[in-house]
Amino acid sequence: MAQLSDDCFAFGGELLSLDMALALIAERITPVVTELPVTLAHAGGRILARDLIAGINVPPYANSAVDGYAIAFADLAAEGQTALPIGGRAAAGHPLGRPMRSGEAVRIFTGAPMPDGADTVFMQEDCIVEGDRVMLPPGMRKGANRRHAGEDVAVDSIALTAGRRLKPADLGLAAALGFEILPVCRPLRVALMSTGDEVREPGSRLEPGMIYDANRIMLAGLLRGLGCEVVDMGIRPDSAAALADTLAIASGEHDLIVTSGGVSTGEEDHVRAAIEKLGRLDFWRLAIKPGRPVALGQVRGTPLIGLPGNPVAAGLTFAILARPLILRLAGAVIASPLTFPVTSGFAHRKKAGRREYLRATLARENGSALAHKFTRDGAGILSSIVQSDGFAILGEELTDIQPGTGIEFLPFSEVFGS
C-alpha cells in the first residue's frame, strides 16, 4: 500500500539550500546603477550612488560643549581655586571677535567658537561669580568641555559610503556638511503580477472556488518600502502562452519582474516553463518551509523572481530572497538581517536538512526572551504575520525542538520595514 504524505513539502528531488540560493543571487545579479541627483528633502530611503566626501570639518571650528567660562589652562593656580576677571562674552553665532587676553575668562555658551587662546571650559554650575570676576574650582582637566574642529567628521574624509540606504540621520549629517544635492541611484522599475485563474481583485464579486488577491498589494508595499517604482501588471491567467507573452513584454521595460503563484509542480503552474522558454532558470525549489516553490531566473536578460502563491510563503521568500536581490540590483550594500538568540517556548518536530520559519511572538520571562509559536502555521495563514513579532528560525540541523531549546529569532522589523 502506498505511503501517503501529510507534508505538502515532502517532494522528491534535491532541494537547494537557502545559503546556496543567496550565493547564486550574489553571483548572477549585477547592479543596474544610474546616478540621479536629488535634493536632501527627497533623498530619504534612496541609495547613495557614490561616496560622500566631506568638504569641511564638522564642527567647522573648535567650540564649547557647555555653558560656562572659557579659560587658558595655564592661567589656573597650581593649588586651590582661581579667580579671573570676566573679559568678554561668546555665544553661538556671536564669537568673541578677538584673541583672549592672558589671565582672563570669557563667558561662553554651548556651540560658541572657542576664543583664540582658550583651551578649557568650566561649567557654569561649578563656578561662583562675584561682580566681574569668576571663581574657578581646582581639579579641572586641560581641554575639558571643548569640542575640536572635525571631531565629528574631518575634512576630506568619507562621510557616507556608496551603497548606503539613506536614513534621516544620514541626511542630517549631509546637511551639516553643507550638501544640498546628493547623488543617488535611480529607483528600480519593477513589474509586479499575480497569476492564477482563481485569483480575483478585492472589491469584485467572489464566485465559488475563487480567492481575493492578497499578495500583490502586500508585495507592492514591500517593494515601495525598498524604494522601487512598482508597475502593477495585475492578475495573469493560468495560460502558458499568455504568461510567456506578458513576461516577454515586461522584460523589455523593467529592471526586475516579480510574480506570485504558478511556481509549484502542478499542471497549471506555468511560471517555471515561461522562464525556461524565454531565458534561464537558476533555481526553483529551496530547502525551506514555508516557501519551497520559489524561482529565480532571467527573461531575456531581465531578472525574475517567482514567489509562491500562499501569502505567508510569499512574504517570507520576499523577506529572505527577494529583498537581498532587490538591494543588490539597486546598488545597495547588503547587510544580513539581524537575528538574535531566544529560547523556544514550544515543541515542534521537523525534517533535518530543511530550514523552517515559524511565526512567533516574543515574551520576556525570567529575564530571558521566549518565543511562542503562532497557533496555526499554514503557509496561507496571513493573520499569523499580522499577529506575530517575527520568525522563529529552526536551523537545518534541528529536528526535535522542545521548550527550552535555543533558536534564532528574526524580527519582522528587520525585513518588512523600510
Secondary structure, 3 states (H helix, E strand, C coil): CCCCCCCCCCCCCCCECHHHHHHHHHHHCCCCCCEEEEEHHHCCCCEECCCEECCCCECCCCEECCCEEEECHHHCCCCCCEEEEEEEEEECCECCCCCCCCCCEEEECCCCECCCCCCEEEEHHHCEEECCEEEECCCCCCCCCEECCCCCECCCCEEECCCCECCHHHHHHHHHCCCCEEEEECCCEEEEEEECCCEECCCCCCCCCCEECCHHHHHHHHHHHCCCEEEEEEEECCCHHHHHHHHHHHHCCCCEEEEECCCCCCCCCCHHHHHHHHEEEEEEEECEECCCEEEEEEECCEEEEEECCCHHHHHHHHHHHHHHHHHHHCCCCCCCCCCEEEEECCCEECCCCCEEEEEEEEEEECCEEEEEECCCCCCCCCHHHHCCCEEEEECCCCCEECCCCEEEEEEHHHHCCC
